[in-house]
Amino acid sequence: GLRAAASHYLATKYNTKYDPESQILITAGATGGIYSSLTAMLNKGDTVIIPTPIFPLYIPIVLLNGAKPIFIDTSEDGFILKPEKLQKAIEANKDTVKAVVLNYPTNPTGVTYDRADLEALAAVIKQYEIFVLSDEIYSELTYTGKHVSMGEILPDQAVVLNGVSKSHAMTGWRVGITAGPADVIQQIGKVSEFTITSVTTNAQRAAEEALENGMDDTQPMKEAYMKRR
């Protein structure tokens, strides 16, 4: 099924290890995964650390849950979240912080994180009982080097968001993948089920075909984009 295809795809591309039955959730696009994940994680009065500039969607979802976004401006650091600034923000909100949002390759800047960057951030996050919500929907549109997933680096604390919208140009099909620790995915799944019930069957079948038989379909798109850069 689709969850097995998603697990295999992520493992093949990004060296992650997710059990399809308990660690993969199919959502209405990555947006559905973001909403369900943050809603499962947050209580009123909690805080979420968000590096900026960033895709604005996370902010109203945090606010809808009665939580507060804590922004870290990355514009002076090459649009990369620096571990020392992350640690400072966590320490300043130690009693309320529940999650850090990471989006890479980043919308809108296009900047991404390499393995060393992610390991440095993971070393900070490991010190606290918090999640990293890692939105990697643009993972296949990485032009220099290979995308590294936070799901490989920090599997016990990372909730990884991906899908077929960007990798297979299937934006309108609304199929997202949320992957993470089994106990966390179970709670996120409850929110998703009670919000949308499920993703439509025909969209799931199309996504399964894309992930199984279109593993490298992004390559021609990448080549075209490279020429335009």
N, C-alpha and C positions, 0 to 999 in steps of 0.2 A: 503493500500500500504506500500511500504518500509519505507517511512518517518514516517508513523504512528507507524510501528513496531519499528523503531529506537527510537522514542520519548518514547514509552512505555518501551522499554528495558532500556534506560538511567534512566527513572523515577524509575523503579523497582529496579535497581541495585544501583543507586547513588543519588536518591532523587532530581533529577533535574526536572524542569518544562519547557518544550519546546513545543510550538505549532508546530505540524508537517507541517502545510502549510507555515508558515512564518519564523520559527526559525531552521529548519533542512534542510541541503543541502547534497545531496549524491554526492560524488566525486570519482575520479579514485584512490582509495586507500587514506590513510591518507596523502600520499605525494601530491596528487592532492589538498587536502584541505590546506596543508601548502603553496603550491605555490599560490593558488588562494587567500588565506587569506592575505599573506604578500604583494602580488601584489596589492590587493585592499587597503591595509592600507598605503603603502609607496609611498613617492615621493622622487625624487632625493635630496640627502643631508640629509635625515632623518637618525636616528640611531635606532638600535635595541639592547637591552641588552640580552646577551646570557651567561648563566652560563656554565662553562666547568669543566670537560670533558662532551661532549655531542655528539649525533649523528650528523655527519658533514653536513647533507643535508640543514639545515637552512641557513648556511653561504653563499653558492653560490646563493641561492635564494634572500637573502638580497642584495648581490652584483649585481645581475642581474637587480635589481630595482634601482640601483644607490644610494643605501643606504649603511650605514657603520655598521658593527657589533661591539659592545662594549662588551668585554669579562670580566667575573668575574670568577676567579679561585676558585673553591670550594674544592680543594684537602686538604686544611688545616682545613676544617670545616666538615669533614665527608661526603664530596660530597653533602652537602645541601646548598642551597642558603640562606644566612642569611639576615634578613630584613634590618639590619643596612648597610650592604654592598650594597644591592639593592638601598636603599635610597641615599647613597653616589654617586652611579653611575648615578642615575636619576638626582640628583642635578647638577652633573658635566656636564650633557648633556641636561639640562632642555629645551633648545630652540629647540632641534632636535629630542628628543626621542619620538617614536611612540608606541613602544611595548616592552614587556618583553617576552622572550620565556621560558616556563617551560615544561620540559619533565619528567614525572614520572608515574610509575617506570622508572628510567632513563636508557637509552641505552647510554653508555656501562656499567655503574657501578651497576645497579640493585637496587640502593638506591631509596626509595620512601619518600613521605612527609605525615605526619599525619595531623589531623585536626588543631592542635595547630600551626604547621609549616605554613600551608596554611592561617590560619586566621592572623598570624603575617605578612605574605607577602601581604595579601589583604589589611591590614590596611595601608601599605605604598602605594600600587598602587592606592587606593581610593583617595589619596591626589592629584592625577594628572589625566589629561585627556589623558590617554594612555590605550592601550589594554594589556591583558595578553593572549598570544597564548599558550594554555595549551594542549600539546600533551599527551594524556592519552591512547594511543593505547595498552599499556601493562597492563591496569587497572585490567583485570581479572587474571593476573599472579602475584597478590599480595599474599604473603605467610603469613605474620604476620599482623593481624588486617584486617580491611576492607578498600578498596579504597575509598577515599573521593575526589569528583570532585570539581575543581575550579568553575564549572558551578553551583554548589550549594552555594559555599561560596561567589562568586562575579559575579552573573549572568549578571549584566549590563555592565561589562567590559571584561568578559572572552569569548574568542572564543575557544571552546573545540573540539579537534580532537580525533576521535575514529574510530572504524571499526571492521570488522570481520577477519582481517588477523591473528591476534594473538589469539583472544578469541576462534575462531572456526577453526584455522589452514587453513584459506582460502586465504593465501597470493596471490596466482596466479589469484584469481577472481577479484582483484582490486576494492574493494568496501570500501569506507571510509565514515565516518559521520562527518560533520562539523556542530556544533550547537552554537548558540549565539543570541545576540539581533537581532530583526527582521530587523532593518534598516541596520545593518552591514552585516547580511546574504544576504540581497538583493544585496549589492554591491559585495560581494564575489561571489555570484551566477552569476553575470554578467561576471566576469573574467572566471569562470569555463565554462559557456555556450559558450563563444567565444573562448575558448581554446580546449575543448574536446567535445562540444555539450552535451553529456550525457554519463552516464555509460551504457554499453550494457544491454539490457532487460533481457537476461538469467542470467547474474550475479546479477542483482537486485532481480530477483525472488529467486535465491539461497540464497542470503543474507536475504531476508524476511523470508524464511523458517527457516534459522539458528537462527534469532533473536526471532521468534515467538515460535518455537518448540524445540529450542536447548539452552534455557536460561541457563542451567547449564552444557552444554557440556564441559566446560573447566575443570570441577572438576576432571575427570579421568587423564587429562594431568597434572594438578597441583599435584595430588598424586604421579604420576610417577616422576615428577621433584623433589618433596620433598625428595623422596628416594635417588635421585642422588646428592643432595646437600652435 
